[in-house]
Amino acid sequence: MSATDHFHNMYMSTSQLAALIDFAPTSYKCLKRCRDRNGWPYAIGRNGHPKVSTAYHEARLTGIASQATKATLAEQEPNLETFR
């Protein structure tokens, strides 16, 4: 397997991401919004497509990552009460 093949296999395709939420693969804003709402970490590629690792996808669907991710995302949110 070449380095390029390995890189592409590390991330879910846009079609795979769209299939998870039943939206068109060209609806990038919707794909991002759904990931944000459900706490899925992603990166944005140069072409604007959200990228989710296949390892995270598998961990999330088996229940390994779901609670850990929610806790991590909650910790990343600023505590706005400290500014009042």
mmCIF file of the N, C-alpha and C atoms, coordinates in Angstrom:
data_MODEL
# 
_entry.id   MODEL 
# 
loop_
_atom_site.group_PDB 
_atom_site.id 
_atom_site.type_symbol 
_atom_site.label_atom_id 
_atom_site.label_alt_id 
_atom_site.label_comp_id 
_atom_site.label_asym_id 
_atom_site.label_entity_id 
_atom_site.label_seq_id 
_atom_site.pdbx_PDB_ins_code 
_atom_site.Cartn_x 
_atom_site.Cartn_y 
_atom_site.Cartn_z 
_atom_site.occupancy 
_atom_site.B_iso_or_equiv 
_atom_site.pdbx_formal_charge 
_atom_site.auth_seq_id 
_atom_site.auth_comp_id 
_atom_site.auth_asym_id 
_atom_site.auth_atom_id 
_atom_site.pdbx_PDB_model_num 
ATOM 1   N N  . MET A 1 1  ? 0.848   -1.177 0.000  1.00 0.00 ? 1  MET A N  1 
ATOM 2   C CA . MET A 1 1  ? 0.000   0.000  0.000  1.00 0.00 ? 1  MET A CA 1 
ATOM 3   C C  . MET A 1 1  ? 0.895   1.243  0.000  1.00 0.00 ? 1  MET A C  1 
ATOM 4   N N  . SER A 1 2  ? 0.598   2.182  -0.874 1.00 0.00 ? 2  SER A N  1 
ATOM 5   C CA . SER A 1 2  ? 1.398   3.398  -0.950 1.00 0.00 ? 2  SER A CA 1 
ATOM 6   C C  . SER A 1 2  ? 0.996   4.356  0.176  1.00 0.00 ? 2  SER A C  1 
ATOM 7   N N  . ALA A 1 3  ? 1.821   5.369  0.390  1.00 0.00 ? 3  ALA A N  1 
ATOM 8   C CA . ALA A 1 3  ? 1.526   6.369  1.419  1.00 0.00 ? 3  ALA A CA 1 
ATOM 9   C C  . ALA A 1 3  ? 0.228   7.097  1.100  1.00 0.00 ? 3  ALA A C  1 
ATOM 10  N N  . THR A 1 4  ? -0.042  7.338  -0.169 1.00 0.00 ? 4  THR A N  1 
ATOM 11  C CA . THR A 1 4  ? -1.281  8.015  -0.564 1.00 0.00 ? 4  THR A CA 1 
ATOM 12  C C  . THR A 1 4  ? -2.492  7.153  -0.246 1.00 0.00 ? 4  THR A C  1 
ATOM 13  N N  . ASP A 1 5  ? -2.410  5.847  -0.533 1.00 0.00 ? 5  ASP A N  1 
ATOM 14  C CA . ASP A 1 5  ? -3.516  4.938  -0.209 1.00 0.00 ? 5  ASP A CA 1 
ATOM 15  C C  . ASP A 1 5  ? -3.755  4.889  1.288  1.00 0.00 ? 5  ASP A C  1 
ATOM 16  N N  . HIS A 1 6  ? -2.665  4.843  2.053  1.00 0.00 ? 6  HIS A N  1 
ATOM 17  C CA . HIS A 1 6  ? -2.796  4.799  3.506  1.00 0.00 ? 6  HIS A CA 1 
ATOM 18  C C  . HIS A 1 6  ? -3.483  6.068  4.011  1.00 0.00 ? 6  HIS A C  1 
ATOM 19  N N  . PHE A 1 7  ? -3.110  7.229  3.485  1.00 0.00 ? 7  PHE A N  1 
ATOM 20  C CA . PHE A 1 7  ? -3.724  8.497  3.888  1.00 0.00 ? 7  PHE A CA 1 
ATOM 21  C C  . PHE A 1 7  ? -5.215  8.491  3.591  1.00 0.00 ? 7  PHE A C  1 
ATOM 22  N N  . HIS A 1 8  ? -5.603  8.046  2.411  1.00 0.00 ? 8  HIS A N  1 
ATOM 23  C CA . HIS A 1 8  ? -7.013  8.033  2.039  1.00 0.00 ? 8  HIS A CA 1 
ATOM 24  C C  . HIS A 1 8  ? -7.814  7.043  2.886  1.00 0.00 ? 8  HIS A C  1 
ATOM 25  N N  . ASN A 1 9  ? -7.208  5.953  3.305  1.00 0.00 ? 9  ASN A N  1 
ATOM 26  C CA . ASN A 1 9  ? -7.895  4.986  4.142  1.00 0.00 ? 9  ASN A CA 1 
ATOM 27  C C  . ASN A 1 9  ? -8.006  5.441  5.585  1.00 0.00 ? 9  ASN A C  1 
ATOM 28  N N  . MET A 1 10 ? -7.229  6.441  5.979  1.00 0.00 ? 10 MET A N  1 
ATOM 29  C CA . MET A 1 10 ? -7.292  6.960  7.343  1.00 0.00 ? 10 MET A CA 1 
ATOM 30  C C  . MET A 1 10 ? -8.576  7.737  7.581  1.00 0.00 ? 10 MET A C  1 
ATOM 31  N N  . TYR A 1 11 ? -9.148  8.290  6.532  1.00 0.00 ? 11 TYR A N  1 
ATOM 32  C CA . TYR A 1 11 ? -10.324 9.142  6.651  1.00 0.00 ? 11 TYR A CA 1 
ATOM 33  C C  . TYR A 1 11 ? -11.507 8.561  5.910  1.00 0.00 ? 11 TYR A C  1 
ATOM 34  N N  . MET A 1 12 ? -12.686 8.798  6.429  1.00 0.00 ? 12 MET A N  1 
ATOM 35  C CA . MET A 1 12 ? -13.909 8.375  5.749  1.00 0.00 ? 12 MET A CA 1 
ATOM 36  C C  . MET A 1 12 ? -14.096 9.234  4.510  1.00 0.00 ? 12 MET A C  1 
ATOM 37  N N  . SER A 1 13 ? -14.656 8.678  3.491  1.00 0.00 ? 13 SER A N  1 
ATOM 38  C CA . SER A 1 13 ? -14.931 9.463  2.285  1.00 0.00 ? 13 SER A CA 1 
ATOM 39  C C  . SER A 1 13 ? -16.125 10.380 2.542  1.00 0.00 ? 13 SER A C  1 
ATOM 40  N N  . THR A 1 14 ? -16.253 11.393 1.717  1.00 0.00 ? 14 THR A N  1 
ATOM 41  C CA . THR A 1 14 ? -17.393 12.306 1.843  1.00 0.00 ? 14 THR A CA 1 
ATOM 42  C C  . THR A 1 14 ? -18.694 11.542 1.656  1.00 0.00 ? 14 THR A C  1 
ATOM 43  N N  . SER A 1 15 ? -18.714 10.577 0.766  1.00 0.00 ? 15 SER A N  1 
ATOM 44  C CA . SER A 1 15 ? -19.917 9.760  0.560  1.00 0.00 ? 15 SER A CA 1 
ATOM 45  C C  . SER A 1 15 ? -20.267 8.960  1.810  1.00 0.00 ? 15 SER A C  1 
ATOM 46  N N  . GLN A 1 16 ? -19.252 8.425  2.482  1.00 0.00 ? 16 GLN A N  1 
ATOM 47  C CA . GLN A 1 16 ? -19.501 7.676  3.715  1.00 0.00 ? 16 GLN A CA 1 
ATOM 48  C C  . GLN A 1 16 ? -20.046 8.582  4.814  1.00 0.00 ? 16 GLN A C  1 
ATOM 49  N N  . LEU A 1 17 ? -19.479 9.787  4.935  1.00 0.00 ? 17 LEU A N  1 
ATOM 50  C CA . LEU A 1 17 ? -19.967 10.742 5.937  1.00 0.00 ? 17 LEU A CA 1 
ATOM 51  C C  . LEU A 1 17 ? -21.416 11.122 5.660  1.00 0.00 ? 17 LEU A C  1 
ATOM 52  N N  . ALA A 1 18 ? -21.730 11.357 4.394  1.00 0.00 ? 18 ALA A N  1 
ATOM 53  C CA . ALA A 1 18 ? -23.086 11.726 4.012  1.00 0.00 ? 18 ALA A CA 1 
ATOM 54  C C  . ALA A 1 18 ? -24.071 10.585 4.269  1.00 0.00 ? 18 ALA A C  1 
ATOM 55  N N  . ALA A 1 19 ? -23.633 9.359  4.038  1.00 0.00 ? 19 ALA A N  1 
ATOM 56  C CA . ALA A 1 19 ? -24.511 8.203  4.243  1.00 0.00 ? 19 ALA A CA 1 
ATOM 57  C C  . ALA A 1 19 ? -24.905 8.045  5.712  1.00 0.00 ? 19 ALA A C  1 
ATOM 58  N N  . LEU A 1 20 ? -24.035 8.451  6.626  1.00 0.00 ? 20 LEU A N  1 
ATOM 59  C CA . LEU A 1 20 ? -24.352 8.353  8.051  1.00 0.00 ? 20 LEU A CA 1 
ATOM 60  C C  . LEU A 1 20 ? -25.551 9.212  8.438  1.00 0.00 ? 20 LEU A C  1 
ATOM 61  N N  . ILE A 1 21 ? -25.730 10.330 7.740  1.00 0.00 ? 21 ILE A N  1 
ATOM 62  C CA . ILE A 1 21 ? -26.816 11.248 8.111  1.00 0.00 ? 21 ILE A CA 1 
ATOM 63  C C  . ILE A 1 21 ? -27.859 11.422 7.007  1.00 0.00 ? 21 ILE A C  1 
ATOM 64  N N  . ASP A 1 22 ? -27.768 10.630 5.965  1.00 0.00 ? 22 ASP A N  1 
ATOM 65  C CA . ASP A 1 22 ? -28.735 10.674 4.858  1.00 0.00 ? 22 ASP A CA 1 
ATOM 66  C C  . ASP A 1 22 ? -28.821 12.039 4.188  1.00 0.00 ? 22 ASP A C  1 
ATOM 67  N N  . PHE A 1 23 ? -27.674 12.621 3.883  1.00 0.00 ? 23 PHE A N  1 
ATOM 68  C CA . PHE A 1 23 ? -27.631 13.881 3.150  1.00 0.00 ? 23 PHE A CA 1 
ATOM 69  C C  . PHE A 1 23 ? -26.754 13.717 1.928  1.00 0.00 ? 23 PHE A C  1 
ATOM 70  N N  . ALA A 1 24 ? -26.893 14.644 1.006  1.00 0.00 ? 24 ALA A N  1 
ATOM 71  C CA . ALA A 1 24 ? -26.073 14.625 -0.204 1.00 0.00 ? 24 ALA A CA 1 
ATOM 72  C C  . ALA A 1 24 ? -24.615 14.888 0.162  1.00 0.00 ? 24 ALA A C  1 
ATOM 73  N N  . PRO A 1 25 ? -23.690 14.188 -0.469 1.00 0.00 ? 25 PRO A N  1 
ATOM 74  C CA . PRO A 1 25 ? -22.276 14.395 -0.154 1.00 0.00 ? 25 PRO A CA 1 
ATOM 75  C C  . PRO A 1 25 ? -21.766 15.785 -0.515 1.00 0.00 ? 25 PRO A C  1 
ATOM 76  N N  . THR A 1 26 ? -22.542 16.571 -1.220 1.00 0.00 ? 26 THR A N  1 
ATOM 77  C CA . THR A 1 26 ? -22.118 17.930 -1.563 1.00 0.00 ? 26 THR A CA 1 
ATOM 78  C C  . THR A 1 26 ? -22.594 18.956 -0.542 1.00 0.00 ? 26 THR A C  1 
ATOM 79  N N  . SER A 1 27 ? -23.314 18.535 0.467  1.00 0.00 ? 27 SER A N  1 
ATOM 80  C CA . SER A 1 27 ? -23.826 19.438 1.496  1.00 0.00 ? 27 SER A CA 1 
ATOM 81  C C  . SER A 1 27 ? -22.822 19.535 2.641  1.00 0.00 ? 27 SER A C  1 
ATOM 82  N N  . TYR A 1 28 ? -21.706 20.215 2.397  1.00 0.00 ? 28 TYR A N  1 
ATOM 83  C CA . TYR A 1 28 ? -20.613 20.269 3.358  1.00 0.00 ? 28 TYR A CA 1 
ATOM 84  C C  . TYR A 1 28 ? -21.019 20.946 4.663  1.00 0.00 ? 28 TYR A C  1 
ATOM 85  N N  . LYS A 1 29 ? -21.791 22.031 4.567  1.00 0.00 ? 29 LYS A N  1 
ATOM 86  C CA . LYS A 1 29 ? -22.225 22.714 5.789  1.00 0.00 ? 29 LYS A CA 1 
ATOM 87  C C  . LYS A 1 29 ? -23.067 21.793 6.658  1.00 0.00 ? 29 LYS A C  1 
ATOM 88  N N  . CYS A 1 30 ? -23.917 21.019 6.045  1.00 0.00 ? 30 CYS A N  1 
ATOM 89  C CA . CYS A 1 30 ? -24.746 20.074 6.787  1.00 0.00 ? 30 CYS A CA 1 
ATOM 90  C C  . CYS A 1 30 ? -23.889 18.978 7.407  1.00 0.00 ? 30 CYS A C  1 
ATOM 91  N N  . LEU A 1 31 ? -22.917 18.486 6.654  1.00 0.00 ? 31 LEU A N  1 
ATOM 92  C CA . LEU A 1 31 ? -22.021 17.457 7.184  1.00 0.00 ? 31 LEU A CA 1 
ATOM 93  C C  . LEU A 1 31 ? -21.265 17.979 8.404  1.00 0.00 ? 31 LEU A C  1 
ATOM 94  N N  . LYS A 1 32 ? -20.800 19.229 8.350  1.00 0.00 ? 32 LYS A N  1 
ATOM 95  C CA . LYS A 1 32 ? -20.081 19.825 9.475  1.00 0.00 ? 32 LYS A CA 1 
ATOM 96  C C  . LYS A 1 32 ? -21.024 20.045 10.656 1.00 0.00 ? 32 LYS A C  1 
ATOM 97  N N  . ARG A 1 33 ? -22.208 20.586 10.384 1.00 0.00 ? 33 ARG A N  1 
ATOM 98  C CA . ARG A 1 33 ? -23.174 20.879 11.436 1.00 0.00 ? 33 ARG A CA 1 
ATOM 99  C C  . ARG A 1 33 ? -23.566 19.610 12.200 1.00 0.00 ? 33 ARG A C  1 
ATOM 100 N N  . CYS A 1 34 ? -23.780 18.537 11.479 1.00 0.00 ? 34 CYS A N  1 
ATOM 101 C CA . CYS A 1 34 ? -24.143 17.275 12.104 1.00 0.00 ? 34 CYS A CA 1 
ATOM 102 C C  . CYS A 1 34 ? -23.003 16.756 12.976 1.00 0.00 ? 34 CYS A C  1 
ATOM 103 N N  . ARG A 1 35 ? -21.773 16.869 12.503 1.00 0.00 ? 35 ARG A N  1 
ATOM 104 C CA . ARG A 1 35 ? -20.624 16.436 13.305 1.00 0.00 ? 35 ARG A CA 1 
ATOM 105 C C  . ARG A 1 35 ? -20.501 17.274 14.570 1.00 0.00 ? 35 ARG A C  1 
ATOM 106 N N  . ASP A 1 36 ? -20.700 18.578 14.452 1.00 0.00 ? 36 ASP A N  1 
ATOM 107 C CA . ASP A 1 36 ? -20.637 19.453 15.623 1.00 0.00 ? 36 ASP A CA 1 
ATOM 108 C C  . ASP A 1 36 ? -21.720 19.096 16.637 1.00 0.00 ? 36 ASP A C  1 
ATOM 109 N N  . ARG A 1 37 ? -22.917 18.934 16.158 1.00 0.00 ? 37 ARG A N  1 
ATOM 110 C CA . ARG A 1 37 ? -24.060 18.645 17.035 1.00 0.00 ? 37 ARG A CA 1 
ATOM 111 C C  . ARG A 1 37 ? -23.882 17.321 17.778 1.00 0.00 ? 37 ARG A C  1 
ATOM 112 N N  . ASN A 1 38 ? -23.273 16.350 17.126 1.00 0.00 ? 38 ASN A N  1 
ATOM 113 C CA . ASN A 1 38 ? -23.119 15.032 17.734 1.00 0.00 ? 38 ASN A CA 1 
ATOM 114 C C  . ASN A 1 38 ? -21.746 14.792 18.354 1.00 0.00 ? 38 ASN A C  1 
ATOM 115 N N  . GLY A 1 39 ? -20.919 15.830 18.372 1.00 0.00 ? 39 GLY A N  1 
ATOM 116 C CA . GLY A 1 39 ? -19.625 15.721 19.033 1.00 0.00 ? 39 GLY A CA 1 
ATOM 117 C C  . GLY A 1 39 ? -18.587 14.884 18.327 1.00 0.00 ? 39 GLY A C  1 
ATOM 118 N N  . TRP A 1 40 ? -18.648 14.817 17.010 1.00 0.00 ? 40 TRP A N  1 
ATOM 119 C CA . TRP A 1 40 ? -17.658 14.058 16.240 1.00 0.00 ? 40 TRP A CA 1 
ATOM 120 C C  . TRP A 1 40 ? -16.518 15.005 15.873 1.00 0.00 ? 40 TRP A C  1 
ATOM 121 N N  . PRO A 1 41 ? -15.304 14.733 16.302 1.00 0.00 ? 41 PRO A N  1 
ATOM 122 C CA . PRO A 1 41 ? -14.189 15.583 15.885 1.00 0.00 ? 41 PRO A CA 1 
ATOM 123 C C  . PRO A 1 41 ? -13.893 15.389 14.397 1.00 0.00 ? 41 PRO A C  1 
ATOM 124 N N  . TYR A 1 42 ? -13.534 16.467 13.749 1.00 0.00 ? 42 TYR A N  1 
ATOM 125 C CA . TYR A 1 42 ? -13.206 16.402 12.327 1.00 0.00 ? 42 TYR A CA 1 
ATOM 126 C C  . TYR A 1 42 ? -12.228 17.508 11.993 1.00 0.00 ? 42 TYR A C  1 
ATOM 127 N N  . ALA A 1 43 ? -11.583 17.362 10.873 1.00 0.00 ? 43 ALA A N  1 
ATOM 128 C CA . ALA A 1 43 ? -10.703 18.390 10.328 1.00 0.00 ? 43 ALA A CA 1 
ATOM 129 C C  . ALA A 1 43 ? -11.295 18.809 8.991  1.00 0.00 ? 43 ALA A C  1 
ATOM 130 N N  . ILE A 1 44 ? -10.965 19.999 8.574  1.00 0.00 ? 44 ILE A N  1 
ATOM 131 C CA . ILE A 1 44 ? -11.436 20.491 7.277  1.00 0.00 ? 44 ILE A CA 1 
ATOM 132 C C  . ILE A 1 44 ? -10.276 20.409 6.287  1.00 0.00 ? 44 ILE A C  1 
ATOM 133 N N  . GLY A 1 45 ? -10.508 19.716 5.194  1.00 0.00 ? 45 GLY A N  1 
ATOM 134 C CA . GLY A 1 45 ? -9.493  19.591 4.147  1.00 0.00 ? 45 GLY A CA 1 
ATOM 135 C C  . GLY A 1 45 ? -9.386  20.876 3.333  1.00 0.00 ? 45 GLY A C  1 
ATOM 136 N N  . ARG A 1 46 ? -8.399  20.942 2.478  1.00 0.00 ? 46 ARG A N  1 
ATOM 137 C CA . ARG A 1 46 ? -8.205  22.125 1.630  1.00 0.00 ? 46 ARG A CA 1 
ATOM 138 C C  . ARG A 1 46 ? -9.414  22.421 0.761  1.00 0.00 ? 46 ARG A C  1 
ATOM 139 N N  . ASN A 1 47 ? -10.156 21.375 0.399  1.00 0.00 ? 47 ASN A N  1 
ATOM 140 C CA . ASN A 1 47 ? -11.318 21.558 -0.464 1.00 0.00 ? 47 ASN A CA 1 
ATOM 141 C C  . ASN A 1 47 ? -12.593 21.860 0.319  1.00 0.00 ? 47 ASN A C  1 
ATOM 142 N N  . GLY A 1 48 ? -12.478 22.013 1.644  1.00 0.00 ? 48 GLY A N  1 
ATOM 143 C CA . GLY A 1 48 ? -13.643 22.351 2.462  1.00 0.00 ? 48 GLY A CA 1 
ATOM 144 C C  . GLY A 1 48 ? -14.423 21.161 2.976  1.00 0.00 ? 48 GLY A C  1 
ATOM 145 N N  . HIS A 1 49 ? -14.003 19.956 2.636  1.00 0.00 ? 49 HIS A N  1 
ATOM 146 C CA . HIS A 1 49 ? -14.710 18.755 3.085  1.00 0.00 ? 49 HIS A CA 1 
ATOM 147 C C  . HIS A 1 49 ? -14.321 18.422 4.520  1.00 0.00 ? 49 HIS A C  1 
ATOM 148 N N  . PRO A 1 50 ? -15.288 18.062 5.355  1.00 0.00 ? 50 PRO A N  1 
ATOM 149 C CA . PRO A 1 50 ? -14.930 17.590 6.693  1.00 0.00 ? 50 PRO A CA 1 
ATOM 150 C C  . PRO A 1 50 ? -14.298 16.204 6.597  1.00 0.00 ? 50 PRO A C  1 
ATOM 151 N N  . LYS A 1 51 ? -13.303 15.953 7.420  1.00 0.00 ? 51 LYS A N  1 
ATOM 152 C CA . LYS A 1 51 ? -12.607 14.666 7.415  1.00 0.00 ? 51 LYS A CA 1 
ATOM 153 C C  . LYS A 1 51 ? -12.709 14.056 8.812  1.00 0.00 ? 51 LYS A C  1 
ATOM 154 N N  . VAL A 1 52 ? -13.193 12.812 8.864  1.00 0.00 ? 52 VAL A N  1 
ATOM 155 C CA . VAL A 1 52 ? -13.308 12.054 10.110 1.00 0.00 ? 52 VAL A CA 1 
ATOM 156 C C  . VAL A 1 52 ? -12.451 10.807 9.956  1.00 0.00 ? 52 VAL A C  1 
ATOM 157 N N  . SER A 1 53 ? -11.658 10.496 10.961 1.00 0.00 ? 53 SER A N  1 
ATOM 158 C CA . SER A 1 53 ? -10.807 9.316  10.857 1.00 0.00 ? 53 SER A CA 1 
ATOM 159 C C  . SER A 1 53 ? -11.648 8.048  10.908 1.00 0.00 ? 53 SER A C  1 
ATOM 160 N N  . THR A 1 54 ? -11.230 7.064  10.150 1.00 0.00 ? 54 THR A N  1 
ATOM 161 C CA . THR A 1 54 ? -11.943 5.786  10.157 1.00 0.00 ? 54 THR A CA 1 
ATOM 162 C C  . THR A 1 54 ? -11.817 5.119  11.521 1.00 0.00 ? 54 THR A C  1 
ATOM 163 N N  . ALA A 1 55 ? -10.695 5.323  12.204 1.00 0.00 ? 55 ALA A N  1 
ATOM 164 C CA . ALA A 1 55 ? -10.510 4.736  13.539 1.00 0.00 ? 55 ALA A CA 1 
ATOM 165 C C  . ALA A 1 55 ? -11.521 5.331  14.520 1.00 0.00 ? 55 ALA A C  1 
ATOM 166 N N  . TYR A 1 56 ? -11.743 6.663  14.445 1.00 0.00 ? 56 TYR A N  1 
ATOM 167 C CA . TYR A 1 56 ? -12.720 7.278  15.337 1.00 0.00 ? 56 TYR A CA 1 
ATOM 168 C C  . TYR A 1 56 ? -14.130 6.784  15.002 1.00 0.00 ? 56 TYR A C  1 
ATOM 169 N N  . HIS A 1 57 ? -14.436 6.682  13.734 1.00 0.00 ? 57 HIS A N  1 
ATOM 170 C CA . HIS A 1 57 ? -15.741 6.197  13.299 1.00 0.00 ? 57 HIS A CA 1 
ATOM 171 C C  . HIS A 1 57 ? -16.023 4.822  13.899 1.00 0.00 ? 57 HIS A C  1 
ATOM 172 N N  . GLU A 1 58 ? -15.054 3.923  13.792 1.00 0.00 ? 58 GLU A N  1 
ATOM 173 C CA . GLU A 1 58 ? -15.229 2.574  14.332 1.00 0.00 ? 58 GLU A CA 1 
ATOM 174 C C  . GLU A 1 58 ? -15.372 2.604  15.855 1.00 0.00 ? 58 GLU A C  1 
ATOM 175 N N  . ALA A 1 59 ? -14.559 3.418  16.519 1.00 0.00 ? 59 ALA A N  1 
ATOM 176 C CA . ALA A 1 59 ? -14.639 3.515  17.981 1.00 0.00 ? 59 ALA A CA 1 
ATOM 177 C C  . ALA A 1 59 ? -15.981 4.102  18.419 1.00 0.00 ? 59 ALA A C  1 
ATOM 178 N N  . ARG A 1 60 ? -16.457 5.074  17.685 1.00 0.00 ? 60 ARG A N  1 
ATOM 179 C CA . ARG A 1 60 ? -17.732 5.708  18.031 1.00 0.00 ? 60 ARG A CA 1 
ATOM 180 C C  . ARG A 1 60 ? -18.893 4.730  17.846 1.00 0.00 ? 60 ARG A C  1 
ATOM 181 N N  . LEU A 1 61 ? -18.898 3.992  16.750 1.00 0.00 ? 61 LEU A N  1 
ATOM 182 C CA . LEU A 1 61 ? -19.995 3.073  16.486 1.00 0.00 ? 61 LEU A CA 1 
ATOM 183 C C  . LEU A 1 61 ? -19.992 1.862  17.412 1.00 0.00 ? 61 LEU A C  1 
ATOM 184 N N  . THR A 1 62 ? -18.849 1.544  17.982 1.00 0.00 ? 62 THR A N  1 
ATOM 185 C CA . THR A 1 62 ? -18.804 0.435  18.941 1.00 0.00 ? 62 THR A CA 1 
ATOM 186 C C  . THR A 1 62 ? -19.006 0.908  20.371 1.00 0.00 ? 62 THR A C  1 
ATOM 187 N N  . GLY A 1 63 ? -19.108 2.234  20.564 1.00 0.00 ? 63 GLY A N  1 
ATOM 188 C CA . GLY A 1 63 ? -19.359 2.777  21.895 1.00 0.00 ? 63 GLY A CA 1 
ATOM 189 C C  . GLY A 1 63 ? -18.120 3.119  22.686 1.00 0.00 ? 63 GLY A C  1 
ATOM 190 N N  . ILE A 1 64 ? -16.955 2.857  22.141 1.00 0.00 ? 64 ILE A N  1 
ATOM 191 C CA . ILE A 1 64 ? -15.715 3.131  22.867 1.00 0.00 ? 64 ILE A CA 1 
ATOM 192 C C  . ILE A 1 64 ? -15.475 4.633  23.017 1.00 0.00 ? 64 ILE A C  1 
ATOM 193 N N  . ALA A 1 65 ? -15.734 5.404  21.968 1.00 0.00 ? 65 ALA A N  1 
ATOM 194 C CA . ALA A 1 65 ? -15.375 6.818  21.964 1.00 0.00 ? 65 ALA A CA 1 
ATOM 195 C C  . ALA A 1 65 ? -16.509 7.748  22.345 1.00 0.00 ? 65 ALA A C  1 
ATOM 196 N N  . SER A 1 66 ? -17.736 7.307  22.405 1.00 0.00 ? 66 SER A N  1 
ATOM 197 C CA . SER A 1 66 ? -18.862 8.225  22.562 1.00 0.00 ? 66 SER A CA 1 
ATOM 198 C C  . SER A 1 66 ? -18.803 9.033  23.840 1.00 0.00 ? 66 SER A C  1 
ATOM 199 N N  . GLN A 1 67 ? -18.642 8.416  24.962 1.00 0.00 ? 67 GLN A N  1 
ATOM 200 C CA . GLN A 1 67 ? -18.645 9.149  26.220 1.00 0.00 ? 67 GLN A CA 1 
ATOM 201 C C  . GLN A 1 67 ? -17.364 9.953  26.400 1.00 0.00 ? 67 GLN A C  1 
ATOM 202 N N  . ALA A 1 68 ? -16.240 9.414  25.998 1.00 0.00 ? 68 ALA A N  1 
ATOM 203 C CA . ALA A 1 68 ? -14.971 10.128 26.133 1.00 0.00 ? 68 ALA A CA 1 
ATOM 204 C C  . ALA A 1 68 ? -14.983 11.405 25.314 1.00 0.00 ? 68 ALA A C  1 
ATOM 205 N N  . THR A 1 69 ? -15.532 11.359 24.109 1.00 0.00 ? 69 THR A N  1 
ATOM 206 C CA . THR A 1 69 ? -15.565 12.538 23.251 1.00 0.00 ? 69 THR A CA 1 
ATOM 207 C C  . THR A 1 69 ? -16.467 13.608 23.835 1.00 0.00 ? 69 THR A C  1 
ATOM 208 N N  . LYS A 1 70 ? -17.630 13.231 24.331 1.00 0.00 ? 70 LYS A N  1 
ATOM 209 C CA . LYS A 1 70 ? -18.540 14.220 24.912 1.00 0.00 ? 70 LYS A CA 1 
ATOM 210 C C  . LYS A 1 70 ? -17.887 14.916 26.099 1.00 0.00 ? 70 LYS A C  1 
ATOM 211 N N  . ALA A 1 71 ? -17.194 14.163 26.935 1.00 0.00 ? 71 ALA A N  1 
ATOM 212 C CA . ALA A 1 71 ? -16.519 14.750 28.086 1.00 0.00 ? 71 ALA A CA 1 
ATOM 213 C C  . ALA A 1 71 ? -15.406 15.686 27.632 1.00 0.00 ? 71 ALA A C  1 
ATOM 214 N N  . THR A 1 72 ? -14.629 15.279 26.634 1.00 0.00 ? 72 THR A N  1 
ATOM 215 C CA . THR A 1 72 ? -13.543 16.102 26.130 1.00 0.00 ? 72 THR A CA 1 
ATOM 216 C C  . THR A 1 72 ? -14.071 17.388 25.522 1.00 0.00 ? 72 THR A C  1 
ATOM 217 N N  . LEU A 1 73 ? -15.136 17.306 24.743 1.00 0.00 ? 73 LEU A N  1 
ATOM 218 C CA . LEU A 1 73 ? -15.704 18.506 24.135 1.00 0.00 ? 73 LEU A CA 1 
ATOM 219 C C  . LEU A 1 73 ? -16.255 19.450 25.193 1.00 0.00 ? 73 LEU A C  1 
ATOM 220 N N  . ALA A 1 74 ? -16.870 18.914 26.233 1.00 0.00 ? 74 ALA A N  1 
ATOM 221 C CA . ALA A 1 74 ? -17.396 19.759 27.302 1.00 0.00 ? 74 ALA A CA 1 
ATOM 222 C C  . ALA A 1 74 ? -16.254 20.479 28.013 1.00 0.00 ? 74 ALA A C  1 
ATOM 223 N N  . GLU A 1 75 ? -15.126 19.807 28.185 1.00 0.00 ? 75 GLU A N  1 
ATOM 224 C CA . GLU A 1 75 ? -13.978 20.431 28.839 1.00 0.00 ? 75 GLU A CA 1 
ATOM 225 C C  . GLU A 1 75 ? -13.379 21.536 27.982 1.00 0.00 ? 75 GLU A C  1 
ATOM 226 N N  . GLN A 1 76 ? -13.523 21.450 26.673 1.00 0.00 ? 76 GLN A N  1 
ATOM 227 C CA . GLN A 1 76 ? -12.955 22.447 25.782 1.00 0.00 ? 76 GLN A CA 1 
ATOM 228 C C  . GLN A 1 76 ? -13.790 23.715 25.729 1.00 0.00 ? 76 GLN A C  1 
ATOM 229 N N  . GLU A 1 77 ? -15.039 23.637 26.112 1.00 0.00 ? 77 GLU A N  1 
ATOM 230 C CA . GLU A 1 77 ? -15.902 24.811 26.090 1.00 0.00 ? 77 GLU A CA 1 
ATOM 231 C C  . GLU A 1 77 ? -15.462 25.782 27.174 1.00 0.00 ? 77 GLU A C  1 
ATOM 232 N N  . PRO A 1 78 ? -15.418 27.071 26.872 1.00 0.00 ? 78 PRO A N  1 
ATOM 233 C CA . PRO A 1 78 ? -15.034 28.034 27.902 1.00 0.00 ? 78 PRO A CA 1 
ATOM 234 C C  . PRO A 1 78 ? -16.130 28.162 28.953 1.00 0.00 ? 78 PRO A C  1 
ATOM 235 N N  . ASN A 1 79 ? -15.732 28.406 30.164 1.00 0.00 ? 79 ASN A N  1 
ATOM 236 C CA . ASN A 1 79 ? -16.687 28.640 31.252 1.00 0.00 ? 79 ASN A CA 1 
ATOM 237 C C  . ASN A 1 79 ? -17.020 30.120 31.242 1.00 0.00 ? 79 ASN A C  1 
ATOM 238 N N  . LEU A 1 80 ? -18.101 30.491 30.636 1.00 0.00 ? 80 LEU A N  1 
ATOM 239 C CA . LEU A 1 80 ? -18.483 31.900 30.497 1.00 0.00 ? 80 LEU A CA 1 
ATOM 240 C C  . LEU A 1 80 ? -18.928 32.517 31.807 1.00 0.00 ? 80 LEU A C  1 
ATOM 241 N N  . GLU A 1 81 ? -19.246 31.695 32.781 1.00 0.00 ? 81 GLU A N  1 
ATOM 242 C CA . GLU A 1 81 ? -19.664 32.199 34.086 1.00 0.00 ? 81 GLU A CA 1 
ATOM 243 C C  . GLU A 1 81 ? -18.535 32.964 34.763 1.00 0.00 ? 81 GLU A C  1 
ATOM 244 N N  . THR A 1 82 ? -17.298 32.633 34.443 1.00 0.00 ? 82 THR A N  1 
ATOM 245 C CA . THR A 1 82 ? -16.166 33.321 35.071 1.00 0.00 ? 82 THR A CA 1 
ATOM 246 C C  . THR A 1 82 ? -16.047 34.765 34.620 1.00 0.00 ? 82 THR A C  1 
ATOM 247 N N  . PHE A 1 83 ? -16.723 35.135 33.549 1.00 0.00 ? 83 PHE A N  1 
ATOM 248 C CA . PHE A 1 83 ? -16.639 36.498 33.023 1.00 0.00 ? 83 PHE A CA 1 
ATOM 249 C C  . PHE A 1 83 ? -17.776 37.385 33.509 1.00 0.00 ? 83 PHE A C  1 
ATOM 250 N N  . ARG A 1 84 ? -18.652 36.859 34.309 1.00 0.00 ? 84 ARG A N  1 
ATOM 251 C CA . ARG A 1 84 ? -19.813 37.657 34.786 1.00 0.00 ? 84 ARG A CA 1 
ATOM 252 C C  . ARG A 1 84 ? -19.530 38.293 36.102 1.00 0.00 ? 84 ARG A C  1 
# 
